[in-house]
Amino acid sequence: MLSERFNWDRLRVFRLVADAQSMTAASKTLGESAPTISRRINDLERELGTKLFSRSKRGVELTAAGKRLMDLVEQMQGLVDTVGDQVSHTDTSVAGAIKIKASDGLGPHWLARHLPAFHQTLPNLQIDLEVGLAKEEDVVDREADLAIVFEKPKHPEVISQRLGTLHYICFASEAYLQTNPPPQTVFDMQKHKLLMHSDYVHQAERWSKNIKELKEFIDYSTITNSSTALLTLCQYGGGIAVMPTYAAELDPALVPMALPPAAPIEFWITYTERVRRNPAGMAALEWLMTIFNDVEHPWFGRSFIHPSNWDGAHAPTVIKCADRDVSAAPLLTT
């Protein structure tokens, strides 16, 4: 049987080559020659009867079979760590590196502000925060260990947990509103400078059908693919910005309009079995679940709560709509 004659040390070599994506780099780590490392990988491929790496002048990349073996190797490493902890009865701090991919809003504006407290608790865990619109395939293809996505995951290898909901409303600065009367209805928006994120404009199907009608008569003053630019434009009186309600937590000086929400957009955290078996991955996951806890952070809850109704002294000033029931006429509601 294979298990009786298998050289387990080859898996250690395999993992180092996979991590380095280079035979030469792995050879330096192991203190052996590159041809020796190449021969050991060839022996492993021959023993398993499959190609584990595709080779090129730029280095090596895992094949589909290689990725499956890497998952198994990491599971084995997790078991070894567990055995070590349980047998030795020693407490060791969680260490390692975890890559998290999050949108250009949640990444810089929410995750980053909570990272210092996270590192005070787990100083030996390195977080690689990549900002960008994530897809569930990112965790399958090892582009990220944890990814926050805005489409409900369907991939069979993806494990997901709902993190929260973003409720979009209109914000403006007090300086802007001093010279521009606040809109009383969505139709008053055509009298204002509207600031939008390009994801909103180009993904209208994610919002309500009314946004298509709005696009016909509202002139967007600025469209940007940067949430940071959108927030800054709003803060400096650039116009009325459509942003998630947690923007009021980022800057209590922003004034939220008393118009109904533009859209509720759910988001999920995604990962795979290899991360679930990794103590560092689970520590990062538990941290994410905490900072999106809707009891402590009501702006991420399923139900829309206007910033003026948040508990606590930080609730911002709100501009009221005049003599009308705003709940009767939704703004871009889905």
N, C-alpha and C positions, 0 to 999 in steps of 0.2 A: 504494500500500500504506500501511497505517496507520503503519508504522515510519518511512516517509519524511516524513510531515508531522506526526508526533506531537510535542506540546509536552511535553518531559520535565520541565520545571520545575513543571508542574501536579501531578506526583507528590509533589514536595516539599511543596507546599501541602496536598495530600490527607493526607499523613502527619501534618503539624502539626495539622490539623483533627481527625483521628482520635485522636491522642494527647490533645488538649485536650478533645475531645468538645464543642467549641464553636467556632462561626465567629468570634465576638467575641474570644475568647481567642487564637485563631490570628492574627487580624488585628493584635492588639497585638504579638505576637511578630515578625510580618513588617513592622510599621510601615505597614500599609495599612488601608483602611476595611473594615468588615464587609461592605458590599454588594459591594465588589470581590472579596473572598474568596469570597462566595457565588456571584458570577458565574463565577469561575474554576472552582469545583466544578461548577456547572451545565454549563459548556463541556466539562469532562472527562467528565461523565456522558453528555452528548449524543454525544461522540466515541466513547465505548465502548459506547453503546447500552444502558445499564443504570443503575439507581439504586444509588448507593454509600452513601447515608446516608438514614436515616429521621429526619425533622425534627419537633421538638416545642418547646414553650415552655421545656423544661428543657435543651435543647441538641440534639445530634445523636448518633445511634448508627449503627454500621456495619450495613449489610444483609449478607446471606449473600455477595453479590457483592463488597461492600466488604471483608469479612474475607478473601476470597480474594485480592483485590488487595493488601491490607495484607501478607499473607504474601509475595507476589511482590516488593513494594517492599522489605521487610526482607531478602529474599534478595539483591536488587540492592545494597542498602546493604552487606551482607556482602561481596559481590564487590568493591565500590568500596574497602572497607577493606583487603581482601586485595591488590588492585592497588597501593594506596598503600604498604602495607608492603613488598611485593616490589620495587616500582620504586625507592622511595626508600632501601631498605636501612636503614631506621631502626627501632630497637627502641622500641615504645611499650607502656606498661603497659596491661593490660586495664582498661577503665572502663565504667561504665554502671550500670544497676539491674536486678536480677533478683528476681522474686517467687517465693518458695517456700512451698508450703502443706504442713503436716505436722500429725499428730495432736497432741492436747494432752499426750501423753506424750513422744513422740520430739521434738517441737518444742522445748518448754521445757527438757526434761531432757537431751537429747542434742545437738541441733543448736546450741542456744544456748551450751552450755559449750565448743563448739569454734569458735564464731564469732570470738572475739578472735584466735586463732592464724591464722585464715583472713584476717582484715583486716590482720594484720602482713605477710602475703605479697602481698595484693592490696588495698592501701589505697584505691584509687579505684573499687572495685566495691561498690555499695550492695546490701545484702540486705534485702528486704522479707519478713519472716517472718510468715506468717499461720497462726495456730493454729486447727485445726478438722479434722473428718473429711473428707478429700479424696476426690473422685471423678475418674475419668479424664476426664470431660467438662470439668473445670475448666481443663485445658490447651487443650482444643479451643475452649472459649468465651472463652479469654484471661482467665479468672479467676485464673490462675497461670501462671508460666513452667515451673516444675517442681513436681510434686505427688507426695507419697508416699501410695500407695493400698494397701488390704488385700484387694483383689479383683484377680485376674489380668486385665490390660487386654485388651479385645477390639475397641475402636473402631479402624477402619481408618486413621485419621489419627494415632493415638497410637503413639509409639515408647516402648518400656519396657525396663527392665533390672531384674533381680531384685537387691534390695538386701540382703535378709537374712530371718531368721526370729526371731520373738519366742517364747521358751519360757517359759510361765507356771508359776510355782511359788508355794508359800505362804511368807510371811515374817512375822516378829513381832519385837518389841523384846525385849531382855533383861529389861526391867522387867515387861513383860506375862507373860513365861514364868516369872518368879520366883513368881508367885501362881497361874499357870494351867499345869498340866503339859502339855507339848507333845502333840499328837495322834499316836497310833501308827498309825492307819488313817484313811482318809477318813471313816469312819463316826463317828469321835471328834469330828468337826467340830461336831456338834450340841451339844457341851458348851462350845463356844467362841463368842466374838464374832467373826463373819466380816465382813470389810470387802471390798466388791466395787465395781467400776466398772460403771455402768449399761450400758455397751456389752456387757459380759460377760453380764449378765442377760437383756437384750433380744435378743441375737443368739446364743442357745443353740445354734442349728444349726451355728454355726461351731466349737462345741466338741464334746464327745462326747455320745452319747445318755444317758450316766449323769447328766449335769447336770440333766436333767428329774426324775430320781428324787431327786437331792440337794435340789432346790428344794422337794420335798414335806416334808422333815424338817429342813432347815437353816434357822434363822432368821437372816437377814442383819441384823447389828447396824446397819450403815450402808451405804447405796448412794449413790454420788456420780457425777456426770458429769465430775469433775475428777481427773486423775491426780496433780496436785500435792496435792490434799486427801487422796487415798488414801494417798500416801506419808507425808504429815504425820501423819495419824491413826495409821498403823502405828508411826512413830517415837516418838510420844508415848503408846504403850501402849494404843491403842484396840481392839486385837484382832489377829487373823490376817488379813493382806491377801494376795489373789491378785494378783501382779505379775510382769512379765517379769524374767528372771534378771539383767538389767543393773542392776536396783535395788540389787544387792549391790555394784556398782561405784560407784553414786551415794552409797551410805552403807554402808561396810563394817561399821558397828555393827549393822546389821540382821541377824537370825538366820534363815537359810533352813532350812526344814524338809527332812528327808530323805525326803519323800514323792515319788512319781514326778511328772513334769510334768503340769500340767492340760491344756495344749493347745499345739501349735506353730502359730503364725500367720505365714504368709509375707507379705512386703510388697515393693512394686516402686516404682521411681522412674519417672515418666512425663513426657513432653514431646512437642513436635511438631517438624516440620522447621524451622520458623522459629527455634526455640531452638538446634537443631543447627548452624545457620549463623551463630549469634551467638557471637562469642568469649567474651563475658561469661557467656552461658548454659553454654557448654562448660566454662569454668573452674569455675563453681558445681557442675556435674555431676561433674567430676573430683574436686572436694573432697568431695562427698557419698559417692562411691564409696570414697574413702580412709577417711573416718571410720566407715564401716560394714564395713571390711575385716575378715573373720572370722579372719584370721591374727593380727592385732594385737588384735582384739576378739572373742574366741571365743564370747561370749554371743549373737552374731548368726549363728552358723554353722547349717548345715542340721541337724547332729546335736546332740542335747541333751547339754550338759556341765554337771553340777551345779556351782554356785559353789565348793564345797569342792575341786573338782578343777581349778580354774583354776590355771595356773602363776603364780608370783609371790607376793610376801609379802602382797599385799592380799587373798588368799583369806580369806573370813570364816569365823567359827566356824559349825559346822553342828550341828543337833540330830538325833541319830540315832534311828531307830525301833528299838524293842526286839525282839530275837530274831525278826526276820522278814525275808524277802527282798522288799524293796519293789518290785523289778522284776516280781514275779509278780502284783501287784494294782494296775493303773494307776489313777491318780486323774484322772477325766474325760478320759482319753486319746483323741485322735482318730486 
